């Protein structure tokens, strides 16, 4: 009896059919299985890096990376650090003086001159040699009143060699002079009849710090909203891609069926062209969805500082609960201290302070200067011997300044500052009135989204049951594959609707979070 030889039959199978040599058959079987194992190992090595490179990224992890580890989060924190250090630098100048040590190394200088000798009418050529060394400590202290206190302590050492007339002997002699002196001077400069500029700048820095803290809350909330948009964009576009795959496969099956019907003259050519066109439309739609999915992934990569081309697996977070009544009452009660209100209040305070400072800085102004100094030490020369010095000096000076006419520039500057302050006041009052209504709107939106999520979750369960029934009927041959695809698409669309509402819920929650600093 002759057995038909199958084209894909292995050597082992042929040996079993033909009853050939068992040893040869065994060797061939072993070689065939060895080739299969080697093929599996190569496929595993090729596929393994792709599987390992895919990373599962939860929503909470994405938020944490964006806020605490991304460059965007570092920039937000850096802005607050800059404001804190700027305020501290301005404030500490009123607590601790700026201390500096200055001086020079011994300097050697020689000058030759042709001039009158001291106390004579005779000109002569002389040479003056000087060796000087000087150092001092300088302390500058800013005062909250706008003044400045300066203290300097000097140490001097001078060795001079110069010609001088000796009146006792009426001879020209070379005099050696050695100076060793110590001195200090204290200077106070205090503006009067005008506001303190350091105090004005300090208060502005304090308001800038408060604004930076409030801006940080808003910036972090905005960053979380962007992450939610990008994360759910990837999640939803992944669902859209699956839906597009089902639709394309369904359209392809329908086009094949219509082609057979057209061959059997059951279907018109126009209907065949319509089904073929629908298949092409689904293929084009799939290309658009793949492109949009890549765009959403790039957006998420940029926010999280991930390398492009990395495979991510994203999952929807757990369903969120609504806001309880106690929290609602607390949020509405704190509407007057919301972040936008506090920011507008700080801006109004700065503008009002600037208007007062501008008005007070004009007109009659003055500066009070007071100095006190003391110098002690010794001066020793070859002619006069040693002299001990103990010198004091002091003085008070009061200067006034009153502008007479500047063409109206002063009045215009003051008016501009007042208008800016009025604008800031109106903005503050508008923000204060709108704060409560905005918070109420967000709370209502979150509550509605929470209830809608419960209903959408039930709809997902319902479409999942319908999909299971359709799968069972398809496996039993009761429905076509196209009908089964329709149930799969319905299930995926219900998931997409749930994700869309969950995204809106999270964005509103983050927006409400950005309204409060705590």
C-alpha positions in Angstrom: 0.0 0.0 0.0 1.3 3.5 -1.0 0.9 6.3 1.5 0.8 9.9 0.2 3.9 11.9 1.2 2.9 15.2 3.0 4.9 18.2 2.1 5.4 19.4 5.7 6.0 16.0 7.2 9.3 15.6 9.1 11.8 12.8 8.7 10.5 11.3 11.9 6.9 11.2 10.5 8.0 9.7 7.2 10.0 7.0 9.0 6.9 6.1 11.0 4.8 5.9 7.9 7.3 3.9 5.8 8.6 1.7 8.6 12.2 2.6 7.8 15.3 2.2 9.8 14.6 3.1 13.4 18.1 4.4 14.1 18.1 6.7 11.1 14.7 8.0 12.1 15.8 8.6 15.7 18.9 10.6 14.5 16.8 12.7 12.2 14.2 13.3 14.9 16.9 14.4 17.3 18.4 16.8 14.7 14.9 18.2 13.9 14.1 18.8 17.6 17.5 20.4 18.2 16.9 22.8 15.3 13.5 23.7 16.8 15.0 24.3 20.2 17.7 26.5 18.7 15.1 28.5 16.8 13.1 29.0 20.0 16.2 30.3 21.8 17.0 32.7 19.0 13.5 34.0 19.0 13.5 34.4 22.8 16.8 36.4 22.6 15.3 38.7 19.9 12.0 39.2 21.7 13.3 39.5 25.3 14.8 43.1 25.0 11.5 44.3 23.6 9.5 42.8 26.4 11.9 44.0 29.1 12.1 47.6 27.7 8.3 48.1 28.2 7.6 49.8 31.5 4.4 49.9 33.4 3.7 53.4 34.5 0.9 54.1 37.0 -0.8 57.5 37.1 0.4 58.2 40.7 3.9 57.4 39.7 3.7 59.8 36.7 2.5 62.6 39.0 5.3 61.9 41.4 8.0 61.9 38.7 6.6 65.1 37.2 6.4 67.0 40.5 9.5 65.8 42.3 12.0 64.5 39.7 11.4 66.3 36.4 13.1 69.4 35.2 9.8 71.2 35.1 9.3 70.5 38.8 12.8 71.6 39.6 12.2 74.9 37.8 9.1 75.5 39.9 10.9 74.8 43.1 13.9 76.8 41.9 11.7 79.9 41.4 10.6 79.7 45.1 14.2 79.2 46.2 15.3 82.3 44.3 12.6 84.4 46.0 13.5 83.0 49.5 17.2 83.7 49.1 16.5 87.2 47.7 14.3 88.1 50.7 16.9 86.6 53.1 19.7 88.5 51.5 17.8 91.8 51.9 16.7 91.0 55.4 20.0 89.9 56.8 21.6 93.2 55.8 19.7 94.8 58.7 20.9 92.2 61.2 24.6 91.8 60.4 27.0 94.4 59.0 29.0 93.8 55.9 32.6 93.3 57.1 35.6 93.6 54.8 39.3 93.8 55.3 41.3 95.9 52.9 44.9 97.0 52.7 48.0 97.1 50.6 51.4 95.5 50.8 54.4 97.8 51.6 54.7 100.2 48.7 58.1 101.8 47.8 58.1 105.2 46.0 60.8 107.7 45.1 60.1 111.2 43.8 62.7 113.8 42.7 61.5 117.4 42.8 62.8 120.9 42.3 60.9 123.2 44.6 61.1 125.6 47.6 62.2 124.2 50.8 59.6 124.5 53.6 59.9 128.0 55.3 62.5 129.3 52.8 62.6 131.2 49.5 65.2 128.9 48.1 64.6 126.3 45.4 66.6 123.2 45.4 66.6 119.7 44.0 65.4 117.1 46.5 64.5 113.5 46.7 61.6 112.1 48.7 61.6 108.4 49.5 58.4 106.8 50.9 57.7 103.3 52.2 53.9 103.0 53.1 51.8 100.2 54.5 48.1 100.5 55.2 45.3 98.2 56.2 41.8 98.8 57.6 38.6 97.0 58.5 35.4 98.3 57.0 31.9 97.7 58.5 28.8 98.8 56.6 25.4 98.4 58.4 22.1 99.2 56.7 19.5 100.7 58.9 15.8 100.0 58.7 15.2 103.7 58.7 16.9 104.0 55.4 20.2 105.2 56.7 23.7 103.7 56.5 26.2 103.4 59.3 29.9 103.0 58.3 32.8 102.2 60.6 36.4 102.0 59.5 39.5 101.2 61.6 42.9 102.0 60.1 46.5 100.9 60.8 49.2 102.9 59.1 53.0 102.5 58.9 55.0 105.1 56.9 58.7 105.5 56.6 59.6 108.7 54.7 63.0 110.2 53.8 63.1 113.8 52.5 65.3 116.9 52.6 64.6 119.7 55.1 66.3 122.8 56.3 67.7 122.6 59.8 67.0 126.1 61.2 69.4 125.7 64.1 72.4 125.1 61.9 71.0 126.6 58.8 71.9 123.4 56.9 70.0 121.2 54.4 69.7 117.8 56.0 68.0 114.5 55.1 65.2 113.8 57.5 64.0 110.3 58.4 60.3 110.2 59.5 58.7 107.2 61.0 54.8 107.2 61.4 52.9 104.5 63.3 49.3 105.5 63.6 45.9 103.9 64.3 42.6 105.5 63.7 38.9 104.9 63.3 36.0 106.9 61.9 32.2 106.5 62.2 29.9 107.9 59.6 26.1 108.1 59.6 24.1 109.0 56.6 20.3 109.3 57.2 17.7 110.5 54.7 15.0 112.7 56.3 11.6 113.9 55.0 11.3 110.9 52.7 10.4 107.2 53.1 13.0 104.6 53.8 14.1 103.0 50.6 15.6 99.9 52.2 12.4 99.3 54.2 10.4 99.8 51.0 12.6 97.2 49.1 12.4 94.8 52.1 8.6 94.8 52.1 8.5 94.3 48.4 10.9 91.3 48.7 8.6 89.9 51.4 5.5 90.2 49.1 7.5 88.7 46.2 8.3 85.7 48.4 4.6 85.3 49.3 3.7 85.6 45.6 6.3 83.0 44.7 4.9 80.5 47.3 1.4 81.0 45.9 2.6 80.8 42.4 4.3 77.5 43.2 0.9 76.0 44.3 -0.7 77.1 41.0 2.3 75.9 38.9 2.3 72.5 40.5 -1.5 72.1 40.0 -1.1 73.2 36.4 1.7 70.6 35.9 -0.5 67.9 37.4 -3.3 68.8 35.0 -0.9 68.6 32.0 0.3 65.2 33.2 -3.3 64.0 33.5 -4.0 65.3 29.9 -1.0 63.5 28.5 -1.4 60.3 30.5 -5.1 59.8 29.6 -4.3 60.9 26.1 -2.0 57.9 25.8 -4.5 55.7 27.5 -7.4 56.7 25.3 -5.4 56.7 22.1 -4.4 53.1 22.9 -8.1 52.3 23.2 -8.8 54.1 19.9 -6.1 52.1 18.2 -7.7 48.8 19.4 -11.1 50.1 18.2 -9.6 51.1 14.8 -8.0 47.6 14.5 -11.4 45.9 15.1 -13.1 48.3 12.7 -10.5 47.7 10.0 -10.8 43.9 10.4 -14.5 44.1 10.4 -14.5 46.3 7.2 -12.0 43.8 5.6 -14.3 40.9 6.3 -17.3 42.8 5.0 -15.5 43.7 1.9 -14.5 40.0 1.3 -18.1 38.9 1.8 -19.4 41.6 -0.6 -16.8 40.6 -3.1 -18.1 37.0 -3.0 -21.7 38.2 -3.2 -20.7 40.3 -6.3 -19.2 37.3 -8.0 -22.4 35.4 -7.4 -24.4 38.4 -8.8 -26.1 38.8 -5.4 -24.7 42.3 -4.8 -24.5 45.3 -7.0 -21.2 46.8 -8.0 -22.1 50.1 -6.3 -22.5 48.3 -2.9 -19.2 46.5 -3.5 -17.5 49.8 -4.1 -19.0 51.3 -0.9 -17.7 48.4 1.3 -14.3 48.7 -0.4 -14.3 52.4 0.3 -15.3 51.8 3.9 -12.3 49.4 4.3 -9.9 52.0 2.9 -11.4 54.6 5.3 -10.7 52.4 8.3 -7.1 51.9 7.2 -6.6 55.7 6.8 -8.2 56.2 10.2 -5.7 53.7 11.7 -2.7 55.7 10.4 -4.1 58.9 11.9 -4.7 57.3 15.3 -1.2 55.8 15.3 0.3 59.2 14.6 -1.8 60.8 17.3 -0.8 58.1 19.8 2.9 58.8 19.1 2.3 62.5 19.6 0.6 61.9 23.0 3.4 59.6 24.0 6.0 62.3 23.1 4.0 64.8 25.2 4.1 62.5 28.2 7.8 61.8 27.7 8.6 65.5 27.7 6.7 66.1 30.9 8.5 63.2 32.6 11.9 63.7 31.0 11.8 60.2 29.6 13.8 59.2 26.5 11.8 59.1 23.3 10.9 55.7 21.8 10.5 54.1 25.2 7.6 51.6 25.5 5.1 52.5 28.3 2.2 50.6 29.6 -0.3 52.9 31.2 -3.3 51.9 33.3 -6.3 53.8 34.6 -6.2 54.8 38.3 -8.8 53.6 40.7 -12.1 55.3 40.8 -12.1 58.4 43.0 -14.6 59.3 45.7 -16.5 62.5 45.8 -16.0 65.4 48.2 -17.8 65.0 51.6 -20.0 67.8 52.9 -17.5 68.7 55.7 -14.8 69.4 53.2 -17.2 71.3 51.0 -18.1 73.7 53.8 -14.5 74.1 54.7 -13.5 75.0 51.2 -16.3 77.5 50.8 -15.4 79.1 54.1 -11.8 79.5 52.9 -12.7 81.0 49.6 -11.5 84.4 50.9 -8.0 83.1 51.5 -7.7 81.2 48.2 -4.5 81.4 46.3 -5.8 83.8 43.6 -7.2 86.1 46.2 -3.9 86.1 48.3 -1.9 86.8 45.1 -4.1 89.7 44.1 -3.9 91.0 47.6 -0.1 91.0 47.5 0.0 92.7 44.2 -2.4 95.4 45.4 -0.3 95.9 48.6 2.8 96.3 46.4 1.1 98.8 44.1 -0.3 100.8 47.0 3.1 100.9 48.7 4.7 102.0 45.4 2.2 104.9 45.1 2.9 106.1 48.6 6.6 105.8 48.1 6.5 107.8 44.8 4.4 110.5 46.4 6.5 110.8 49.5 9.8 110.8 47.6 8.9 114.1 45.9 9.0 117.6 47.3 11.3 118.7 50.2 13.9 116.1 51.1 17.1 116.1 53.0 20.0 114.1 54.3 21.6 114.2 57.7 25.3 113.3 57.8 27.3 112.9 61.1 30.9 111.9 61.4 33.3 111.2 64.3 36.9 110.2 64.0 39.9 109.6 66.3 43.6 109.0 65.4 46.4 108.1 67.8 50.0 106.9 67.5 53.5 108.3 67.2 55.5 110.3 64.7 59.3 110.2 65.1 61.8 112.3 63.1 65.5 112.8 63.2 65.0 116.6 63.8 62.2 116.8 66.3 62.3 113.4 67.9 59.1 111.6 68.9 55.7 113.1 69.1 52.7 111.2 70.5 49.4 112.0 68.8 45.8 111.8 70.0 43.6 113.6 67.5 39.8 113.8 67.4 37.4 115.2 64.8 33.6 115.3 64.4 31.0 117.1 62.2 27.3 117.3 61.4 25.9 118.2 58.1 22.3 118.7 57.0 21.5 119.1 53.3 18.1 119.9 51.8 16.7 119.5 48.3 13.5 121.0 47.0 12.6 120.7 43.3 11.0 123.8 41.9 9.8 122.8 38.4 10.3 119.7 36.2 7.7 120.2 33.5 5.1 118.1 35.2 7.1 114.9 35.2 6.7 114.4 39.0 3.0 114.8 38.9 2.7 112.4 36.0 4.8 109.8 37.8 2.7 110.1 41.0 -0.5 109.8 39.0 0.7 106.7 37.1 1.6 105.0 40.4 -1.8 105.9 41.8 -3.6 104.5 38.7 -1.6 101.3 39.0 -2.6 101.0 42.6 -6.3 101.6 41.7 -6.1 98.9 39.0 -4.6 96.4 41.5 -7.4 97.2 43.9 -10.1 96.6 41.4 -8.4 93.3 40.3 -8.2 92.2 44.0 -11.9 93.0 44.6 -12.9 91.2 41.4 -10.9 88.1 42.3 -12.4 88.1 45.8 -15.9 88.1 44.5 -15.2 85.5 41.9 -13.3 83.1 44.2 -16.3 81.6 45.9 -18.3 81.0 42.7 -15.3 79.4 41.0 -14.8 77.0 43.9 -18.5 76.2 44.0 -18.4 75.4 40.3 -15.4 73.1 40.7 -17.0 71.3 43.6 -20.2 70.8 41.7 -18.3 69.5 38.6 -16.3 67.1 40.8 -19.5 65.8 42.4 -21.2 65.3 39.1 -18.2 63.5 37.6 -18.1 61.2 40.6 -21.7 60.2 40.1 -21.2 59.8 36.4 -18.2 57.6 37.0 -20.3 55.2 39.0 -22.8 54.9 36.1 -20.1 54.6 33.5 -18.5 51.8 35.6 -21.8 50.0 35.6 -22.0 50.4 31.8 -18.6 48.9 31.4 -19.7 45.9 33.4 -22.8 45.6 31.2 -20.9 45.8 28.0 -18.4 43.3 29.3 -21.2 40.8 30.0 -22.5 41.4 26.5 -19.0 40.8 25.1 -18.7 37.5 27.0 -22.1 36.4 25.6 -21.0 37.4 22.1 -17.8 35.5 22.4 -19.6 32.4 23.5 -22.1 32.7 20.6 -19.3 33.3 18.1 -17.4 30.2 19.3 -20.7 28.2 18.9 -21.1 29.6 15.4 -24.4 31.4 16.2 -23.1 34.9 15.2 -20.6 36.1 12.7 -17.1 37.5 13.5 -18.4 41.0 12.4 -21.1 40.9 15.1 -18.5 39.8 17.7 -16.2 42.8 16.7 -19.2 45.1 17.2 -19.5 43.9 20.8 -15.8 44.4 21.3 -15.9 47.9 20.0 -18.9 48.7 22.2 -17.0 47.5 25.2 -13.9 49.6 24.3 -16.0 52.7 23.7 -17.6 52.4 27.1 -14.1 52.2 28.6 -13.1 55.3 26.6 -16.1 57.2 27.9 -15.2 56.2 31.5 -11.6 57.4 31.0 -12.7 60.7 29.5 -14.9 61.4 32.5 -12.2 60.3 34.9 -9.7 62.6 33.2 -12.2 65.5 33.7 -12.6 64.6 37.3 -8.8 64.6 38.0 -8.3 67.9 36.1 -11.0 69.6 38.2 -9.6 68.1 41.4 -6.1 69.4 40.6 -7.5 72.8 39.6 -9.3 72.9 43.0 -6.1 71.8 44.7 -4.3 74.8 43.1 -6.8 77.2 44.7 -5.4 76.6 48.2 -1.9 76.7 49.6 -2.5 74.0 52.1 
